[in-house]
């Protein structure tokens, strides 16, 4: 493993969040770890409130992990065949970067799938009142994928049509996965994908 610091291609969400965290004087590692724990506790609270149970079925969790692993492999090989990943660099601290990948999978999916898809969906319904739910969802998916791709270029990476297209396709696939399989599967898939890239590039 090369003794160089890991850095990935930051999208707009990464840039804005990391700058905000740095401005507040916090360590990104502890913030990401805390975010992971808070999301987990939120899921537990939602589970208890809506289903009156804290029980976690290990078999179902295992199925989620295997399913997400499979989706992440598809995304990894597809983008790899296009000679472009969503991150780039090498690892100096594997543990740190695995935690970072888990956090990135959560907050990027929260921003680009949960929030942006909902906002664009509601916007379509508001502007085009006669538009069907399917059409509103379709255009929300397209717009969120465009936003996901464009935000990658807010950092230091220059804009290229090929890079935009690949990120747009990734946004469509992750958005489609979120709509059909939910936030948990999508966030885990994104996290697995990031981990694959970390080990691929070391």
Secondary structure, DSSP 4 states (H G I P E B T S, - for coil): ---S-------HHHHHHHHHHHHTT--HHHHHHHHHHHHHHHHHHHHHHHHS-----HHHHHHHHHHHHHHHHHHHHHHHHTT--S-----S-HHHHHHHHHHHHHHHHIIIIIIHHHHHHHHHHHHSTT--HHHHHHHHHHHHHHHHHHHTTSSSPPP-HHHHHHHHHHHHHHHHHHHHHHHHHHHHHHHHHHHHHHHHT-
